């Protein structure tokens, strides 16, 4: 992944005003920034985004010591410029409105109606800039009985049933509902939001039938949480039966789970009958492939209680590495169950350049910040990681100068604690 700002990103020339914080909104705007948009993140003076304090772990300075800057923030704020403005002040509101006049997109994740008191809600800013695409990210959407509630990823994982299908079954050791190890609803919401924004840009700017007008995008964590239940939701809608927790097993595929090996565990993801037959041949167990109970995937799911223990007895006879080597050229999906450290040390992860270090010159003792490369691989306009996640207010003077404010005007605003 190049860190040189060439070729030009696909969204070069698009201006984004980022009024969001924590994860869902910033994840969305980071995607737009990676694709070349100029994203200006407005933060609270002195405090900034909540996640700047969500540590440990913390970023290290050049001497290897912990700073007071949490690493969480860096997950979703690279390629952005940070400006500190107190939107509770009239002067701050005026600055943000001036920025909105020049913006193509606004992303915010305040509570429903939370920005109206500042004149920064959709209707107010659209009156100033009809071309503005305004994306609101909330827990439960702009309407409905829960609209006024604050929403958090963990709460939505619980409410949508995601936790009811994650974790070991109740009759197994460690059984009980379990959250996913990262805030997947926030992340998916950011992804859906960026897709919606790109669609709105297309509708506004399409050469043949563009409207020239922006629109309001209502993104709700609850809606996204229900949508990403995917096959589990469709299974319930088809049968009326709510699925339960199955650990690492799959409700519709077998064998598709973790298996013990001589030195740990491995993951087998057998998705069709041909793969199962090839696994049986490689494992020197041709009788499984010939057994009528295991002839098709549906039958293997029905008889998994017979199949899985028999397979586990065999998988314990080789190491994880030996199984991977044995199955690699036979098109049978098999892999290790890595720690995150092992994943970053993986040869394919290294070959794809998925760890990137970005230099930062913010005068805070942090010379560079490590981040995960964008997974978007456009052949002509690939993402360009231009800038490390910014220090709080790092670009305030720069951005305000672009609005036409001189050094004296900026100094007065800073003295009045607007910045």
N, C-alpha and C positions, 0 to 999 in steps of 0.2 A: 504494500500500500504506500503510494508516494505521499510525501509531505510537502511537495512543491506545488504551488497553486496553478497548475497547468496539467491537462487541458481544462478549459472552463467547465464548471459544473453545470448540470442540466438546468438548474434553477437560478443561474447567475442573473442578476438584475432584479430578482424578487426580494422585496423588503418585508421582514417579519418582525412584528412587535410582540415580544414574548412577556406576557404578564402572568405566566404560570409558575408554579413551584412544586416541589417534591418530585414526582416521577412521571405520571401519565402525560401531563402537558409538556414538560421538558423532554420526554422521550420523543414526542411528536416533533417538537421544534428542532431537536438535534438531528432527526432524519432530514428535515428540510435544509438545515445548515450543512450537513454532509453532502447534500446534492447541490450545494452552491449558493443557497439563499443567504442573504445578510440578515442574521438574527440578532436583534438587540434585546437583551434580557434586562427588564427593569426589576430591581431588588430594593428591599427596605434598607435605608441608610443604617450602618452599624451592625446590622444583623444578617441581611440577605436571605436567600432561600433557606428554608428550614433545614434542608439536608446538609448545609455547610457545618452544622453542629451535630449531625447524626454519627457520632463516633463513640468508641473506636470501631474500626481502625482509622488512623489519621495519616495524612501525607507526611513524607519524610523531607527534611531539609537536606542541603548538600552534605552535611556532616552525618546524616543518617539518623537524626533525632526526630521524634514526633513533633509536628507542628500542631496548631489548634484548628487545622482545616481537615474536615472529615473526607475520606476517600469517596463516600457515597455520592457526593455532589458531582464528582468527576465522571460518574457513569453515564450521565445524560445531559452534559452541558458543554461539550467541546464545540469548537467552531463558532462560538457565540461571543458577543461583546457584552460586558456587564456594565450597567449604568445604575447608580443609586439615586432614586427619587422618592420623596415622601408624597405619595398620592393623596394623603389626607390634607395637604395644604393646597390652597388655591393656585399657588405658583407651580407646584408639582403637577396638578391636574392640567394646567395650561401647557406645560412641557409635553406631557403624554399625549394630549390632544394634537399638538403640533407634530409629534412623531407619527400619530395615526393618520394625519393628512398625507404623509408621504409613504405610508405602509400599504402593502397589498393584503397582508394577513395580520390578524390579531388572534392570539391564543391566550385564553385565561381559564383559570379553574377556581374562581371564587364561588361561594355559595350563591344560589339563585337570588338575583337581585342585589348581590353584594356590591357591585360596582356602580349601581344607579345613583347612589348618594354622592359619588364623585363625578358624575357626568361621563363615565367611561363605559357604560353599558352599550349593548349592540345598537339600540335605537339612537342613542345620543351620537355615537361615533359614525354610524351610517348616515346620519343627517349631514355630517361634515364631509364624509367621503363615501359616496354611493358605491364606489368600486370595491370597498373593503369587504374581504371575506373574514368573518368573525366566528371563531370556533370557541364554544363554551364547553368545558369539561367539568361535569359534576358527578356526584355519586349516584343520583337517581333521576336525573333529567330535569327539564324545565317545567314539567307539569306532573300531575298525579299526587296522591296523598303523602308521598315521602319526599316531595321535591325540596322541601326546606331542610331536610336532614343533611348533616355532613356524612360523606361516604368515604370509606377507606377500603383498600384492597382486601385486607383480612376479613372485614365485615362482609364484603360482597362475595368472597370465596365461601363464606359460611352460608349466606342467604341464598345463593344460587344453587346450592347442592354440590358444588365442586369438592368441598371437604368431605362430603358423605361418600364420595367415590375415590378418595385419596387416602392411602394408608392401608394397614393390614386389617383384615376382617376382625370382627369383635372376638371371635373364638381363637384368634392367633395371638402369640406373644406380641405385646406392643400394639394390640388392636385398638381401634378408635379413630375418629375423624382426624384428619391431618391437613394442614395447609401445604401448599406447594412451596418449595424452597426459595423461590424468588417471587416477587409481586407480579404474578402473571397477568392479573386483570388490569393493573395499571399499564403494563407493557403492551398488552393487546389493545387497550384503549388508545394508547399513543399511536400504534400502527393503524388502527381504524381511522383515527382522526387525521393522520397524514394522508391516507387514501381519500378521505372525503374532501380535504382541502385541495388536493390535486385535481379531483373531479370538478370542484367549484371553480378553480382556476381555468380549467379547460372550457367550461360553460361560459365563463366571463370573456375569455380571450380568443376563442376559436375563430379562425379567419373566415369561415363560411357562415356560421350561424351563432356567433357569440353574442351574448346579451350586453356585454359591457358593464354588467351590474354584479356586485358582490351578493352574498347571502349569509344567513346565520346557520351555523352547524351546531346541532344539539347532541353532544356526546355524553352518554351516561355509562358509568362503570357497571351498573346493574344490567343494562341492555347488552353490553359486551360480554359480561359474565355468563349470561344466558346463551348468547350466540356461540361462544367457544366451547360449550358443552358438546357440540358437534354430534358425533355418532351416539353418545350417551343420551342426549336429548331426543334424537330421532328414534332411538330404541324405545324410550319411554312413550313418546307420542304414538308409536305404532302399536304398542302392547298395553299401555296403561300400567306397566310394572316398573317401579323405580329401581334402578340398578344399585348395587351396594359396593362396598370396598372389596377389592381382590388382590391387594398388595401389588406386586409387579406383573401379575397375570393380566391377560386381555380378555374381555368378555366375549369376543367374537372370533378369536384366533387361538390356536394351540398347535405346537408349543411356541409360545411367544412371551418369554419371561427370563428371569435370572435362573442360573443353575449353579450348583456348587462344583468346584473343581478341586484338584489335588492341592492347590495352593491359594484358594480364594473363591472367587466367583467369576462367572462370565454371563454375557447376555446373548441369548439366541432369539432372533426375530424371524421365525419361519412363517412366511405369509402365504404360501401356496403348496399344493401337493407335490409339485416337482422338487421344491426345496426340501421337503420332508423326506422324500425318497432318496435324494442325494445325501442328506445327513445320515440316514440309516445305513447306506452303503459305506460311507466314510467311517462311521462308528462301528462297523462290522456287526450290525444288528439288522440283517435283511428281514428277519421275521416280523419286525414292527411294520415295515412297509407292506408286507403281505397280509397282515392281520386285518380282517374285515372291520374291526372296531376302529381302526385308524386310517381307513382307506381315503377318506376325504376330510377336509378341515372341519366340516360340521360334525362328523362322527368323532373326530379327535376332541372337539370341544365337549361333546356329550360324554366322552369316556376319559376326560383328562385325569380323573382320579386314579385310573389304571395306568395311563401312559406316563405321567410326570414322575412318579416314584421310580418306575423302571428306568427312565432316562437319567434320573439323578444318580442312581447306582453306577451307571456307566460314565457319566461326566466326571465323577470323582476320581476316575482312574488316570486322568491326564491333567497337566497344568493348564492354566488359562492360555498361556502363550502357545502351548502345543496344540490346543483346540483351534486357536485362531490360525495357526500355520496350516493345520490339516484341512480346514474348511475354506481357506481364503481363495483358492483357485477352483472351487466347486460351486461358486455362486450361492453359498449358504450364509446369510447374514449372521455374523458372530463377532463379538467384540468385548473388550475389557470394560469393567465398571470402574472408571477412573475417579480419583479425587480431582478437584479443580487444578491442583498443582500438576498432577500427571497429565491432565488434558492440555495444559499450556506447553508441556514438554513433548507432546505427541508430534511425530514426524510430519503428519499431514497438516496439523495446526500450524506448525512452523513453516511448512512449504507454502501455505496460503497467506502467510504474513499476518496472522490474526492478532498478534501482540504488537502494538505500536507505541513508541515513546515520542511525545511531542514536547518540544522546548517551550519554556515559559519564562518571560522576562518581565515580572511584575514587581520586582524589588522586595519580595517576601521570603527570599532564601530557598525557594523551590525552583530548581533549574529545569526540571522536566516532569511530565506527568505521563504515566503509562495508561493506555486505554486499549479497548478491543476494537479492531478495525470494523468498518461498516461491512455487512455481508452483501450489500448491493453491488453487483459487478456489471455495470453498464460498459459495453465495449467502446463506445465513442465518448461518453461523458461520465466516467467513473467518479464516485465520491472522492473528494480531495480533503484530507485531514489537514487543514490549514493552521489551526490554532489550538493550543491546549485549553482545557476548561479554564475560564478566567478567574482571577482574583476578584474579590468583591469590589465593585466600582472601578475596575481597572481601566475602563474605556469611557468613563463619565465625561471628562473634558473633551475627548476626541469626538464623541457623538454630539455633544451639545454645540461644539464648534461647527459641526456640519449643519446644525439647525440655524446657524448664524449668530450664536452668542459669542461675545468677546470674552477675553480673560477676566476683565473687571466684572462683567455681569455674572459670570460663573462664580467668581469669588464672593459676590454679594449673596448669591443663592446658598453657597456653602456656609457662609457666616450665619444665615437665617435658618440653617439646618434643614433646608429643602433637599439638599443633596447628601 
